[in-house]
Amino acid sequence: MTNQSGRKHLRTKIRAQLKIAHPAFGEAIVSIENLSDGGIFIPACDQAFPEVGEILNVQVQDLPVDAPVLKAKIVRSNKEGIGLMFVED
């Protein structure tokens, strides 16, 4: 089922730091502006990312407790940013 915007999951606006990790670049911290139960959007930044289809480890930073490390697949990459979809192990 989708909501009125045609999305399966409702986006929540949040300004936070996200630690991302991938063998191609190691670890990096990037800013995010929104997330949902289905994934995260990373606005365009200077960080180089692997190709669409690659899996990253991601973890929201600076929360009162450690957030879980999740796996997220790059599903979209354009001049506006990177779209990640959470995936199961």
DRENDO-80974 format. One record per atom (N, C-alpha, C, O): residue number from 1; residue in one letter; atom name; z, x, y. Coordinates in pm, whole numbers, plus 50000, padded with zeros to 5 digits. Example, Ala and Ser with C-alpha at 12.3 -4.5 7.8 and 13.67 -1.06 7.14 Angstrom:
2
   k r  a     z     x     y
   1 A  N 50780 51319 49431
   1 A CA 50780 51230 49550
   1 A  C 50780 51320 49670
   1 A  O 50846 51424 49668
   2 S  N 50708 51285 49775
   2 S CA 50714 51367 49894
   2 S  C 50787 51290 50003
   2 S  O 50804 51341 50114
This chain:
89
   k r  a     z     x     y
   1 M  N 50000 50084 49883
   1 M CA 50000 50000 50000
   1 M  C 50000 50089 50124
   1 M  O 50065 50194 50125
   2 T  N 49928 50048 50228
   2 T CA 49923 50124 50352
   2 T  C 49985 50044 50465
   2 T  O 49994 49921 50457
   3 N  N 50029 50114 50572
   3 N CA 50084 50044 50687
   3 N  C 49971 50011 50784
   3 N  O 49854 50033 50752
   4 Q  N 50004 49959 50902
   4 Q CA 49902 49914 50996
   4 Q  C 49811 50026 51042
   4 Q  O 49696 50001 51077
   5 S  N 49859 50151 51043
   5 S CA 49776 50262 51086
   5 S  C 49686 50311 50972
   5 S  O 49608 50404 50991
   6 G  N 49697 50248 50853
   6 G CA 49616 50288 50739
   6 G  C 49678 50400 50658
   6 G  O 49615 50453 50567
   7 R  N 49801 50436 50690
   7 R CA 49869 50544 50620
   7 R  C 49958 50488 50511
   7 R  O 50014 50379 50525
   8 K  N 49970 50562 50403
   8 K CA 50055 50522 50292
   8 K  C 50202 50540 50326
   8 K  O 50286 50460 50283
   9 H  N 50234 50646 50405
   9 H CA 50373 50675 50443
   9 H  C 50387 50675 50594
   9 H  O 50300 50726 50665
  10 L  N 50495 50618 50642
  10 L CA 50525 50614 50785
  10 L  C 50561 50753 50833
  10 L  O 50643 50821 50772
  11 R  N 50500 50797 50943
  11 R CA 50531 50927 51001
  11 R  C 50656 50916 51088
  11 R  O 50678 50817 51157
  12 T  N 50737 51021 51082
  12 T CA 50856 51030 51167
  12 T  C 50835 51148 51261
  12 T  O 50814 51261 51217
  13 K  N 50842 51121 51391
  13 K CA 50830 51230 51488
  13 K  C 50956 51316 51480
  13 K  O 51068 51265 51484
  14 I  N 50935 51446 51470
  14 I CA 51046 51540 51464
  14 I  C 50995 51673 51515
  14 I  O 50886 51718 51479
  15 R  N 51073 51736 51599
  15 R CA 51041 51872 51642
  15 R  C 51136 51962 51566
  15 R  O 51257 51960 51588
  16 A  N 51079 52041 51478
  16 A CA 51161 52126 51393
  16 A  C 51082 52251 51356
  16 A  O 50962 52260 51378
  17 Q  N 51154 52345 51299
  17 Q CA 51093 52466 51247
  17 Q  C 51078 52450 51096
  17 Q  O 51164 52393 51030
  18 L  N 50968 52501 51044
  18 L CA 50939 52491 50902
  18 L  C 50910 52632 50850
  18 L  O 50825 52702 50903
  19 K  N 50982 52671 50746
  19 K CA 50950 52798 50680
  19 K  C 50843 52769 50576
  19 K  O 50860 52681 50492
  20 I  N 50734 52844 50582
  20 I CA 50627 52830 50486
  20 I  C 50612 52962 50411
  20 I  O 50636 53069 50468
  21 A  N 50574 52955 50285
  21 A CA 50556 53077 50206
  21 A  C 50435 53063 50115
  21 A  O 50410 52958 50056
  22 H  N 50360 53172 50105
  22 H CA 50242 53178 50018
  22 H  C 50214 53326 49991
  22 H  O 50234 53409 50080
  23 P  N 50168 53360 49871
  23 P CA 50140 53501 49841
  23 P  C 50042 53568 49938
  23 P  O 50046 53690 49955
  24 A  N 49954 53491 50001
  24 A CA 49854 53549 50092
  24 A  C 49916 53607 50219
  24 A  O 49861 53700 50277
  25 F  N 50031 53552 50263
  25 F CA 50091 53601 50388
  25 F  C 50241 53621 50381
  25 F  O 50301 53664 50480
  26 G  N 50304 53592 50271
  26 G CA 50450 53604 50262
  26 G  C 50516 53480 50320
  26 G  O 50481 53368 50283
  27 E  N 50612 53501 50411
  27 E CA 50682 53390 50475
  27 E  C 50654 53389 50624
  27 E  O 50632 53493 50686
  28 A  N 50656 53269 50682
  28 A CA 50640 53253 50826
  28 A  C 50716 53128 50869
  28 A  O 50743 53040 50788
  29 I  N 50749 53122 50996
  29 I CA 50813 53005 51056
  29 I  C 50713 52943 51153
  29 I  O 50659 53011 51240
  30 V  N 50689 52813 51137
  30 V CA 50598 52739 51225
  30 V  C 50670 52615 51277
  30 V  O 50769 52571 51220
  31 S  N 50618 52560 51385
  31 S CA 50674 52437 51441
  31 S  C 50602 52316 51382
  31 S  O 50482 52321 51355
  32 I  N 50678 52208 51361
  32 I CA 50617 52082 51317
  32 I  C 50652 51973 51417
  32 I  O 50752 51983 51488
  33 E  N 50570 51869 51422
  33 E CA 50593 51758 51514
  33 E  C 50619 51627 51442
  33 E  O 50676 51535 51500
  34 N  N 50578 51617 51316
  34 N CA 50605 51495 51242
  34 N  C 50601 51523 51093
  34 N  O 50542 51620 51047
  35 L  N 50666 51433 51020
  35 L CA 50662 51440 50874
  35 L  C 50675 51300 50819
  35 L  O 50708 51206 50892
  36 S  N 50650 51287 50691
  36 S CA 50662 51158 50623
  36 S  C 50709 51186 50481
  36 S  O 50727 51302 50442
  37 D  N 50729 51081 50405
  37 D CA 50764 51099 50264
  37 D  C 50650 51164 50188
  37 D  O 50671 51217 50079
  38 G  N 50530 51160 50243
  38 G CA 50414 51213 50174
  38 G  C 50374 51354 50213
  38 G  O 50304 51422 50138
  39 G  N 50418 51400 50333
  39 G CA 50377 51533 50375
  39 G  C 50418 51568 50516
  39 G  O 50504 51503 50576
  40 I  N 50355 51672 50567
  40 I CA 50390 51729 50697
  40 I  C 50261 51763 50771
  40 I  O 50161 51799 50709
  41 F  N 50266 51752 50904
  41 F CA 50155 51798 50987
  41 F  C 50203 51917 51069
  41 F  O 50305 51909 51137
  42 I  N 50129 52028 51061
  42 I CA 50159 52148 51139
  42 I  C 50053 52158 51248
  42 I  O 49935 52179 51218
  43 P  N 50093 52143 51376
  43 P CA 49994 52156 51484
  43 P  C 49930 52295 51483
  43 P  O 49988 52391 51432
  44 A  N 49811 52305 51539
  44 A CA 49740 52432 51547
  44 A  C 49832 52540 51603
  44 A  O 49903 52519 51700
  45 C  N 49829 52657 51538
  45 C CA 49913 52770 51580
  45 C  C 49841 52899 51543
  45 C  O 49730 52897 51489
  46 D  N 49904 53011 51572
  46 D CA 49843 53141 51545
  46 D  C 49853 53185 51399
  46 D  O 49792 53284 51360
  47 Q  N 49930 53112 51319
  47 Q CA 49949 53148 51178
  47 Q  C 49819 53128 51099
  47 Q  O 49756 53023 51109
  48 A  N 49781 53227 51024
  48 A CA 49665 53213 50934
  48 A  C 49711 53141 50808
  48 A  O 49815 53174 50752
  49 F  N 49633 53045 50763
  49 F CA 49666 52967 50644
  49 F  C 49562 52990 50536
  49 F  O 49447 53022 50567
  50 P  N 49600 52974 50409
  50 P CA 49501 52977 50301
  50 P  C 49408 52856 50311
  50 P  O 49423 52772 50400
  51 E  N 49313 52849 50220
  51 E CA 49214 52741 50218
  51 E  C 49274 52606 50176
  51 E  O 49381 52600 50116
  52 V  N 49203 52499 50210
  52 V CA 49238 52365 50164
  52 V  C 49246 52370 50011
  52 V  O 49161 52429 49945
  53 G  N 49349 52306 49957
  53 G CA 49371 52303 49813
  53 G  C 49482 52398 49768
  53 G  O 49537 52381 49659
  54 E  N 49515 52497 49850
  54 E CA 49620 52591 49816
  54 E  C 49758 52526 49830
  54 E  O 49775 52431 49907
  55 I  N 49855 52577 49754
  55 I CA 49992 52524 49754
  55 I  C 50083 52620 49831
  55 I  O 50079 52741 49809
  56 L  N 50164 52564 49920
  56 L CA 50265 52640 49994
  56 L  C 50403 52595 49951
  56 L  O 50421 52481 49907
  57 N  N 50501 52683 49963
  57 N CA 50641 52643 49956
  57 N  C 50685 52617 50098
  57 N  O 50658 52699 50187
  58 V  N 50753 52505 50123
  58 V CA 50795 52469 50258
  58 V  C 50942 52429 50260
  58 V  O 50994 52373 50163
  59 Q  N 51009 52460 50372
  59 Q CA 51150 52424 50387
  59 Q  C 51179 52403 50535
  59 Q  O 51158 52494 50615
  60 V  N 51228 52285 50572
  60 V CA 51270 52258 50709
  60 V  C 51391 52344 50739
  60 V  O 51481 52359 50656
  61 Q  N 51393 52401 50859
  61 Q CA 51499 52493 50899
  61 Q  C 51597 52428 50997
  61 Q  O 51570 52321 51052
  62 D  N 51711 52495 51016
  62 D CA 51809 52460 51119
  62 D  C 51873 52322 51103
  62 D  O 51906 52257 51202
  63 L  N 51889 52278 50978
  63 L CA 51960 52154 50951
  63 L  C 52106 52188 50921
  63 L  O 52136 52304 50891
  64 P  N 52196 52092 50928
  64 P CA 52337 52120 50898
  64 P  C 52359 52172 50756
  64 P  O 52455 52245 50731
  65 V  N 52272 52136 50663
  65 V CA 52276 52186 50526
  65 V  C 52137 52241 50493
  65 V  O 52039 52206 50558
  66 D  N 52129 52327 50392
  66 D CA 51999 52381 50353
  66 D  C 51910 52270 50299
  66 D  O 51948 52197 50208
  67 A  N 51792 52259 50356
  67 A CA 51694 52163 50306
  67 A  C 51634 52217 50176
  67 A  O 51631 52338 50155
  68 P  N 51587 52129 50090
  68 P CA 51525 52176 49966
  68 P  C 51392 52248 49996
  68 P  O 51325 52218 50095
  69 V  N 51357 52340 49911
  69 V CA 51225 52404 49916
  69 V  C 51131 52315 49836
  69 V  O 51155 52288 49718
  70 L  N 51024 52269 49900
  70 L CA 50929 52179 49836
  70 L  C 50792 52244 49828
  70 L  O 50764 52339 49901
  71 K  N 50710 52195 49740
  71 K CA 50572 52240 49728
  71 K  C 50483 52141 49804
  71 K  O 50500 52019 49794
  72 A  N 50389 52196 49880
  72 A CA 50298 52113 49958
  72 A  C 50157 52171 49950
  72 A  O 50137 52291 49966
  73 K  N 50062 52083 49926
  73 K CA 49921 52122 49915
  73 K  C 49852 52105 50049
  73 K  O 49873 52004 50117
  74 I  N 49772 52203 50089
  74 I CA 49692 52191 50211
  74 I  C 49579 52093 50182
  74 I  O 49493 52119 50098
  75 V  N 49580 51980 50252
  75 V CA 49478 51877 50227
  75 V  C 49380 51862 50344
  75 V  O 49276 51799 50331
  76 R  N 49417 51922 50459
  76 R CA 49329 51910 50576
  76 R  C 49354 52030 50666
  76 R  O 49468 52073 50683
  77 S  N 49249 52083 50723
  77 S CA 49260 52194 50817
  77 S  C 49150 52179 50919
  77 S  O 49032 52181 50886
  78 N  N 49189 52163 51046
  78 N CA 49090 52153 51153
  78 N  C 49149 52210 51282
  78 N  O 49258 52267 51279
  79 K  N 49080 52195 51392
  79 K CA 49125 52255 51518
  79 K  C 49258 52196 51567
  79 K  O 49327 52258 51648
  80 E  N 49294 52077 51518
  80 E CA 49419 52013 51560
  80 E  C 49539 52063 51482
  80 E  O 49651 52059 51531
  81 G  N 49516 52111 51360
  81 G CA 49627 52161 51280
  81 G  C 49600 52152 51130
  81 G  O 49487 52138 51085
  82 I  N 49711 52159 51055
  82 I CA 49707 52162 50909
  82 I  C 49782 52043 50854
  82 I  O 49896 52018 50894
  83 G  N 49721 51968 50763
  83 G CA 49787 51857 50696
  83 G  C 49831 51900 50558
  83 G  O 49750 51949 50479
  84 L  N 49960 51881 50527
  84 L CA 50015 51915 50397
  84 L  C 50060 51789 50324
  84 L  O 50115 51699 50387
  85 M  N 50036 51782 50194
  85 M CA 50081 51671 50111
  85 M  C 50180 51727 50009
  85 M  O 50150 51824 49939
  86 F  N 50297 51666 50000
  86 F CA 50396 51710 49901
  86 F  C 50341 51688 49761
  86 F  O 50277 51587 49733
  87 V  N 50367 51786 49672
  87 V CA 50323 51775 49533
  87 V  C 50440 51806 49442
  87 V  O 50535 51875 49481
  88 E  N 50432 51756 49321
  88 E CA 50535 51784 49220
  88 E  C 50511 51921 49160
  88 E  O 50399 51972 49163
  89 D  N 50616 51979 49105
  89 D CA 50602 52109 49038
  89 D  C 50508 52101 48922
  89 D  O 50485 52201 48854
